[in-house]
Amino acid sequence: MPLFSAASAPPSDLPPAATGGDGADGTARPPLWLPSPYLLLGGLLWAVLSAAAWQAPLCCEAGLQAAVVERLRVNLLHPAFPMTDLPAVASAHYSPYALLQGLAARATGLSGPSVVALAASVNLLLLLTGIGRLTRLLTPNRWVPVLVLVPLALIHWADPARWSAPSTFAVAVTLHLWAWTGRATARPGDPKPGRTPRWAEAAGIGVLLGLVLLVHPPTAIGAAIGCVALIAVRTRTRIRPTVWRWASAAVCAVAVAALWPYYNGLTAPRTPAEGRTTGPPAAEGVRAAGEPYAWATAYVPPGEVVLTDSRPAMYALAGHGAYVLADALPDAGLARTERRDRSRAVAAYLDASTPQARRDGITARYGVRWLLLTRNQRLPGNATMLAFSPRTGEVLARVAAH
């Protein structure tokens, strides 16, 4: 979609002064250019949503992404799991998108939550420009991309705390990928498709598709289908060279996914979107997911282990650099036996009938120094309460060292 649109040309029978002439030699001035509706409304939406990203609570997806950034800040090449104090082995969270965020955090000194909020603005900018490029390829109507802004705004405001940064980035890259694919099949200046893509174009499109596969595999499936559809509809040239060059694009996509050093993008296990989780505590009808947990994160230093079964607290604490003993939705790259043992340890510790000696054994084995308890859980005798939330009734306590 063009970012600017020409103003209506004045009648040609008017004098030079009326047509915008300079008044000296009668030469008409260039036409006045005005911002397009998409540029104005899209820019307004970008500003509003970018500001909202800094106010969103650090829970769910945002907390997890902030935790990933914090792990990469500590060790760029061999990070720990985002939530658990163990070396990450084939964790699909360490995608190229996460690596870019980690590099930004190390270069700027910004915290994980700040980098995540800043990345939200970049993702939205990529998304908006991708919408403009793709709609410009498909239609000359300048109001089509404006209509897309309405559902985009509604989707965000439906639940901003659960806005997924990696999937947003993957969708934004996919839009640019489709626009690039469409242009690679058209001759410059010719509205009719029918060009065999250059080898460099095909390879670049393949690399971009591999990037989407590493960041968000479900989006990559749709991205690949869209590319195939564009190629099939717009190709009007010799089949053999076209097939070979698009085959090279597929090879590049597979190579990028398979050779990614943090994990194999073709075989890495993925944490399911839903699963058996410890439900967030309900405190007087207040959604714990909206709790900022600043009252707790101010006490817990980065790198220390917290025992809790409050899922919102887990993501907030991890997003500020701490670890949790057991994640409510554990990383699929973590060994099954380790996940089971840690979940059982949390359940046993929080069970009021568990002897204190067994609790001490759990904290000693896993290096637990902090507890975050819900309002219905009992504070152990060897723990000291440091802070609490009047909003949810949760308590932060320090466990005595052994």
Backbone torsions as a table, in degrees:
resi	resn	phi	psi	omega
1	MET	NA	124.0	-179.9
2	PRO	-58.2	138.3	179.2
3	LEU	-75.8	-22.3	-179.7
4	PHE	-129.9	152.4	178.6
5	SER	-130.6	143.0	-178.0
6	ALA	-74.8	140.8	174.6
7	ALA	-71.4	158.5	-178.8
8	SER	-60.4	135.0	-179.5
9	ALA	-73.1	138.8	180.0
10	PRO	-75.4	162.4	178.5
11	PRO	-58.6	142.1	-175.2
12	SER	-75.2	-14.6	-177.4
13	ASP	-88.3	4.0	177.9
14	LEU	-82.0	156.1	178.8
15	PRO	-65.1	162.9	-177.2
16	PRO	-54.6	-38.6	-179.0
17	ALA	-62.1	-36.8	-178.6
18	ALA	-76.4	-26.2	-178.6
19	THR	-91.1	7.1	179.4
20	GLY	92.0	15.5	178.5
21	GLY	-66.1	160.1	-178.1
22	ASP	-78.9	-7.9	176.4
23	GLY	83.9	-8.4	-178.5
24	ALA	-98.3	-60.2	-178.8
25	ASP	-110.4	7.0	177.8
26	GLY	79.3	2.5	179.7
27	THR	-72.6	130.7	-178.5
28	ALA	-69.7	141.3	175.6
29	ARG	-71.8	158.0	175.8
30	PRO	-59.5	149.4	178.9
31	PRO	-62.7	149.4	179.4
32	LEU	-74.3	131.5	-179.3
33	TRP	-106.7	134.3	-177.0
34	LEU	-121.0	149.5	176.4
35	PRO	-61.3	142.6	178.0
36	SER	-74.1	159.3	177.4
37	PRO	-58.0	-35.9	-178.7
38	TYR	-66.5	-39.5	178.6
39	LEU	-63.8	-43.4	-178.3
40	LEU	-67.6	-51.7	-176.6
41	LEU	-72.8	-38.6	177.3
42	GLY	-64.7	-39.0	177.0
43	GLY	-64.8	-38.1	178.1
44	LEU	-65.9	-44.4	179.0
45	LEU	-63.2	-40.8	179.0
46	TRP	-60.8	-43.2	-178.9
47	ALA	-64.6	-43.3	-177.8
48	VAL	-66.8	-47.6	-177.5
49	LEU	-71.0	-31.6	176.7
50	SER	-65.5	-40.4	176.7
51	ALA	-66.3	-37.5	179.9
52	ALA	-66.4	-29.4	-179.1
53	ALA	-62.4	-30.8	179.7
54	TRP	-78.0	-13.0	-179.3
55	GLN	-102.8	-10.0	-176.5
56	ALA	-68.9	140.5	178.2
57	PRO	-65.4	148.0	-177.2
58	LEU	-86.4	78.5	178.8
59	CYS	-136.9	170.2	174.1
60	CYS	55.6	-129.1	-174.7
61	GLU	-62.5	-39.6	-179.0
62	ALA	-64.7	-42.3	178.2
63	GLY	-63.8	-40.5	178.8
64	LEU	-64.6	-43.7	179.1
65	GLN	-64.5	-39.1	177.0
66	ALA	-64.0	-37.6	176.9
67	ALA	-63.4	-41.1	178.0
68	VAL	-60.0	-43.8	179.3
69	VAL	-62.7	-41.4	-179.8
70	GLU	-63.8	-39.0	178.9
71	ARG	-67.1	-39.7	178.6
72	LEU	-70.1	-28.3	176.5
73	ARG	-65.1	-40.7	-178.7
74	VAL	-73.1	-44.1	-178.2
75	ASN	-145.6	105.1	-174.4
76	LEU	-71.4	-35.5	-174.5
77	LEU	-91.7	-32.2	-177.3
78	HIS	-134.3	69.2	-177.7
79	PRO	-73.3	161.9	172.2
80	ALA	-81.6	171.4	173.0
81	PHE	-61.1	149.3	-176.3
82	PRO	-56.8	-37.0	-174.5
83	MET	-108.3	-23.1	-170.2
84	THR	-116.9	139.4	-177.4
85	ASP	-78.3	65.7	176.8
86	LEU	-142.4	147.9	178.3
87	PRO	-58.9	130.8	-179.2
88	ALA	-73.3	125.9	176.7
89	VAL	-119.9	113.3	178.3
90	ALA	55.1	44.6	176.5
91	SER	-85.3	119.4	-177.2
92	ALA	-69.5	-4.6	177.6
93	HIS	-72.0	-21.7	-175.8
94	TYR	-92.3	68.1	-179.6
95	SER	-87.0	172.5	174.1
96	PRO	-55.9	-35.6	177.7
97	TYR	-62.3	-45.2	178.4
98	ALA	-65.1	-38.5	180.0
99	LEU	-63.2	-40.5	176.4
100	LEU	-60.7	-40.6	178.1
101	GLN	-65.9	-41.6	178.6
102	GLY	-62.5	-41.7	177.4
103	LEU	-63.1	-39.4	178.6
104	ALA	-64.3	-40.3	179.5
105	ALA	-64.6	-42.3	-179.7
106	ARG	-69.4	-34.5	-177.3
107	ALA	-76.7	-34.5	-174.4
108	THR	-101.4	-19.6	-175.4
109	GLY	80.1	6.7	178.5
110	LEU	-71.3	151.9	177.6
111	SER	-75.6	166.6	177.5
112	GLY	-56.6	-49.6	178.6
113	PRO	-59.6	-37.2	179.9
114	SER	-67.9	-40.2	179.1
115	VAL	-65.4	-39.9	179.0
116	VAL	-63.7	-42.2	178.6
117	ALA	-65.9	-40.4	178.5
118	LEU	-66.5	-39.6	179.5
119	ALA	-64.0	-29.4	178.1
120	ALA	-61.2	-39.2	177.8
121	SER	-66.0	-41.9	179.8
122	VAL	-65.7	-42.5	178.9
123	ASN	-60.2	-43.7	-179.0
124	LEU	-65.9	-37.3	177.7
125	LEU	-64.6	-42.6	176.6
126	LEU	-61.8	-40.3	-178.9
127	LEU	-65.7	-45.4	-178.1
128	LEU	-66.6	-41.8	177.8
129	THR	-68.5	-32.7	176.4
130	GLY	-65.6	-40.3	176.4
131	ILE	-61.7	-43.7	180.0
132	GLY	-63.0	-43.5	-179.4
133	ARG	-65.6	-43.2	-176.2
134	LEU	-70.0	-42.9	-180.0
135	THR	-67.3	-33.5	176.6
136	ARG	-64.7	-31.2	177.7
137	LEU	-71.4	-35.1	-172.1
138	LEU	-92.8	-29.0	-175.4
139	THR	-152.4	145.7	175.3
140	PRO	-83.2	-5.8	-177.5
141	ASN	-70.7	117.2	-174.3
142	ARG	-77.3	-7.5	178.7
143	TRP	-91.4	-10.5	-179.4
144	VAL	-61.7	-49.9	179.3
145	PRO	-65.2	-26.1	177.7
146	VAL	-63.4	-39.3	179.4
147	LEU	-63.4	-29.3	-179.6
148	VAL	-68.8	-25.0	-177.9
149	LEU	-66.1	-28.3	-177.2
150	VAL	-64.4	-57.4	178.2
151	PRO	-63.9	-30.4	178.7
152	LEU	-61.1	-44.4	178.5
153	ALA	-67.5	-40.7	-179.0
154	LEU	-66.4	-39.4	179.6
155	ILE	-62.2	-41.9	-179.0
156	HIS	-66.1	-47.4	-175.9
157	TRP	-73.8	-12.2	177.3
158	ALA	-62.0	-41.1	178.3
159	ASP	-162.6	81.6	-175.2
160	PRO	-63.4	-25.0	-178.9
161	ALA	-68.4	-22.8	-177.7
162	ARG	-105.1	15.4	177.9
163	TRP	-66.3	123.1	-175.6
164	SER	-89.9	114.3	-179.2
165	ALA	-67.5	-47.9	179.9
166	PRO	-60.4	-40.9	-179.8
167	SER	-69.3	-35.0	176.0
168	THR	-63.8	-44.7	177.4
169	PHE	-60.8	-43.5	-179.1
170	ALA	-64.2	-41.4	178.2
171	VAL	-65.2	-41.2	179.4
172	ALA	-62.1	-44.7	178.2
173	VAL	-64.6	-36.0	178.7
174	THR	-62.0	-40.6	178.3
175	LEU	-62.1	-43.6	176.6
176	HIS	-66.2	-35.6	178.1
177	LEU	-63.0	-43.9	178.7
178	TRP	-65.3	-41.1	178.6
179	ALA	-63.1	-40.9	178.9
180	TRP	-66.0	-41.7	178.8
181	THR	-62.4	-42.6	179.2
182	GLY	-62.9	-40.0	179.9
183	ARG	-73.8	-27.5	179.4
184	ALA	-69.7	-16.2	179.7
185	THR	-102.7	5.8	-178.0
186	ALA	-120.5	142.1	175.7
187	ARG	-74.7	137.3	178.6
188	PRO	-57.4	130.0	178.9
189	GLY	79.9	-2.4	-179.3
190	ASP	-111.6	116.6	-179.1
191	PRO	-66.4	-17.0	-179.5
192	LYS	-91.5	130.3	179.1
193	PRO	-69.2	163.8	176.7
194	GLY	150.3	29.4	-178.5
195	ARG	-112.7	138.3	170.8
196	THR	-78.2	127.4	-176.9
197	PRO	-65.5	149.9	173.7
198	ARG	-69.5	156.4	-179.4
199	TRP	-58.8	-41.9	-179.5
200	ALA	-64.0	-38.5	177.7
201	GLU	-62.9	-47.8	-179.5
202	ALA	-61.1	-43.2	179.7
203	ALA	-64.3	-42.5	179.3
204	GLY	-63.0	-40.6	177.5
205	ILE	-64.2	-39.1	177.5
206	GLY	-64.6	-42.8	178.2
207	VAL	-61.9	-41.3	179.6
208	LEU	-64.8	-38.7	177.2
209	LEU	-66.3	-38.8	175.5
210	GLY	-62.7	-36.3	176.5
211	LEU	-61.9	-45.4	178.5
212	VAL	-62.0	-38.8	179.5
213	LEU	-62.5	-38.2	179.1
214	LEU	-72.0	-34.9	-176.5
215	VAL	-79.5	-44.7	-175.9
216	HIS	-154.5	91.7	-175.0
217	PRO	-54.5	-41.2	178.5
218	PRO	-59.0	-38.8	177.7
219	THR	-66.6	-33.8	-179.3
220	ALA	-62.8	-33.6	178.0
221	ILE	-62.5	-48.8	177.6
222	GLY	-64.0	-36.1	179.2
223	ALA	-63.2	-43.1	-180.0
224	ALA	-66.3	-41.8	178.9
225	ILE	-62.2	-42.9	179.3
226	GLY	-63.1	-40.2	178.2
227	CYS	-62.8	-44.6	179.6
228	VAL	-61.4	-41.8	-179.7
229	ALA	-63.7	-43.5	179.2
230	LEU	-64.1	-41.6	179.5
231	ILE	-63.8	-43.7	-177.6
232	ALA	-66.2	-38.1	-176.1
233	VAL	-79.3	-36.8	-170.2
234	ARG	-97.5	-12.4	-177.6
235	THR	-80.0	124.4	178.0
236	ARG	-138.2	55.3	-177.9
237	THR	-144.8	-169.4	-177.6
238	ARG	-62.0	136.9	-172.3
239	ILE	-74.3	-44.2	-171.1
240	ARG	-61.1	-54.1	179.4
241	PRO	-62.7	-33.0	178.7
242	THR	-65.1	-44.8	-179.8
243	VAL	-61.9	-44.5	-178.0
244	TRP	-63.6	-39.4	-177.1
245	ARG	-74.2	-37.5	175.5
246	TRP	-72.6	-28.6	173.2
247	ALA	-63.5	-37.9	177.2
248	SER	-64.6	-32.9	176.2
249	ALA	-63.7	-42.3	178.2
250	ALA	-63.9	-39.8	178.5
251	VAL	-63.2	-42.3	178.4
252	CYS	-62.7	-40.5	179.6
253	ALA	-63.2	-45.2	179.6
254	VAL	-65.3	-40.7	-179.0
255	ALA	-63.3	-43.4	179.3
256	VAL	-60.8	-44.9	-178.9
257	ALA	-67.4	-38.7	-175.9
258	ALA	-76.8	-30.4	-174.6
259	LEU	-96.8	2.0	178.0
260	TRP	-59.3	124.9	-170.1
261	PRO	-69.0	-22.3	-176.2
262	TYR	-81.2	-29.3	178.0
263	TYR	-170.1	162.1	176.7
264	ASN	-85.0	114.2	-176.7
265	GLY	-67.5	-12.2	179.9
266	LEU	-92.2	-22.5	-174.0
267	THR	-126.6	-8.0	-175.3
268	ALA	-61.8	134.0	176.8
269	PRO	-68.2	147.4	-177.6
270	ARG	-113.9	139.2	173.8
271	THR	-70.5	126.3	-178.1
272	PRO	-64.1	151.0	179.7
273	ALA	-66.0	-32.5	178.4
274	GLU	-128.0	155.7	179.4
275	GLY	-177.7	-172.3	177.8
276	ARG	-73.7	115.4	-177.4
277	THR	-131.2	160.8	173.0
278	THR	-84.2	115.4	-174.5
279	GLY	-62.8	146.3	178.7
280	PRO	-64.3	143.3	-177.2
281	PRO	-66.3	140.3	177.4
282	ALA	-97.9	118.4	-177.8
283	ALA	-122.4	103.5	177.2
284	GLU	53.0	38.9	176.3
285	GLY	76.3	5.9	-178.5
286	VAL	-88.6	134.0	175.8
287	ARG	-72.4	114.0	-179.4
288	ALA	-64.7	-23.0	179.9
289	ALA	-63.5	-20.2	179.3
290	GLY	-91.5	0.7	-179.9
291	GLU	-74.2	126.3	-178.0
292	PRO	-74.0	-23.3	177.8
293	TYR	62.4	21.6	175.7
294	ALA	-64.5	-29.6	179.0
295	TRP	-64.6	-23.5	179.5
296	ALA	-98.3	-44.2	-176.7
297	THR	-65.9	-21.3	178.9
298	ALA	-67.4	-21.8	-177.5
299	TYR	-97.6	-35.6	-171.3
300	VAL	-84.3	117.8	179.2
301	PRO	-71.2	152.9	175.6
302	PRO	-60.1	142.7	176.6
303	GLY	91.5	-8.2	179.7
304	GLU	-95.0	159.1	-171.4
305	VAL	-101.4	133.4	179.5
306	VAL	-116.9	137.1	175.1
307	LEU	-101.7	121.7	178.4
308	THR	-161.7	156.7	172.1
309	ASP	-117.7	14.2	175.4
310	SER	-85.8	110.0	-175.6
311	ARG	-62.2	-45.2	177.2
312	PRO	-59.9	-37.9	179.4
313	ALA	-65.4	-36.8	179.6
314	MET	-56.2	-49.3	-175.9
315	TYR	-70.8	-35.7	178.3
316	ALA	-66.9	-43.8	-179.7
317	LEU	-66.2	-46.0	-179.9
318	ALA	-65.0	-35.3	179.0
319	GLY	-64.6	-21.8	177.1
320	HIS	-99.9	10.5	171.9
321	GLY	108.3	-10.9	178.9
322	ALA	-80.6	170.2	174.0
323	TYR	-113.9	159.9	172.5
324	VAL	-117.3	150.7	-178.3
325	LEU	-64.0	-45.3	179.7
326	ALA	-141.7	127.8	179.1
327	ASP	-81.2	142.6	177.7
328	ALA	-63.9	-31.5	177.4
329	LEU	-128.1	80.2	-168.5
330	PRO	-65.0	153.4	178.4
331	ASP	-62.0	131.9	-178.7
332	ALA	-65.6	-19.4	178.0
333	GLY	-76.9	-13.2	178.4
334	LEU	-79.4	136.8	-176.8
335	ALA	-56.4	142.0	-176.5
336	ARG	-59.8	-41.6	-179.3
337	THR	-64.9	-37.9	178.6
338	GLU	-66.0	-42.3	177.9
339	ARG	-61.1	-44.3	-178.7
340	ARG	-64.4	-45.6	-178.0
341	ASP	-63.3	-40.0	-179.2
342	ARG	-69.6	-40.0	177.7
343	SER	-63.4	-41.4	178.1
344	ARG	-66.3	-36.3	179.3
345	ALA	-64.0	-41.8	178.2
346	VAL	-63.7	-45.7	-179.6
347	ALA	-62.2	-40.8	-179.6
348	ALA	-67.2	-42.2	-178.5
349	TYR	-63.3	-40.1	-176.9
350	LEU	-81.9	-7.6	177.3
351	ASP	-74.3	124.1	-176.7
352	ALA	-62.6	-22.4	-178.3
353	SER	-87.0	-3.9	-178.8
354	THR	-72.5	129.8	178.1
355	PRO	-62.5	150.8	-178.8
356	GLN	-62.3	-32.9	-179.5
357	ALA	-62.5	-39.0	178.4
358	ARG	-69.9	-37.2	176.8
359	ARG	-61.3	-42.6	178.7
360	ASP	-63.0	-35.7	178.0
361	GLY	-65.2	-36.7	179.0
362	ILE	-67.2	-47.0	-179.0
363	THR	-65.4	-34.7	179.3
364	ALA	-71.3	-40.1	-177.2
365	ARG	-65.8	-42.1	-174.1
366	TYR	-102.4	4.1	178.3
367	GLY	67.6	33.7	-178.8
368	VAL	-76.5	126.2	176.9
369	ARG	-118.3	-8.8	-175.0
370	TRP	-135.8	148.3	174.8
371	LEU	-124.8	138.4	168.9
372	LEU	-124.0	108.6	-172.0
373	LEU	-108.6	146.7	174.4
374	THR	-79.3	171.0	-173.8
375	ARG	-64.1	-20.7	-178.1
376	ASN	-97.4	3.9	-178.3
377	GLN	-103.9	143.3	-173.3
378	ARG	-85.8	138.7	177.6
379	LEU	-78.6	123.0	179.9
380	PRO	-63.1	160.0	-176.6
381	GLY	-66.9	-28.8	-177.5
382	ASN	-96.0	15.9	-179.4
383	ALA	-112.5	145.4	-179.3
384	THR	-115.3	123.7	-179.9
385	MET	-73.0	132.3	-179.5
386	LEU	-112.1	-33.5	-177.1
387	ALA	-157.1	160.0	176.6
388	PHE	-150.2	161.5	179.4
389	SER	-107.0	115.5	175.3
390	PRO	-67.1	-16.0	-178.3
391	ARG	-78.5	-42.1	-177.0
392	THR	-113.0	-15.1	-177.3
393	GLY	82.2	5.4	179.4
394	GLU	-74.9	154.7	-174.7
395	VAL	-128.8	137.8	171.9
396	LEU	-106.3	129.9	-178.2
397	ALA	-134.6	153.0	177.5
398	ARG	-103.2	131.8	179.2
399	VAL	-88.7	134.8	179.4
400	ALA	-63.0	138.2	179.3
401	ALA	-72.2	148.5	-179.9
402	HIS	-99.1	NA	NA
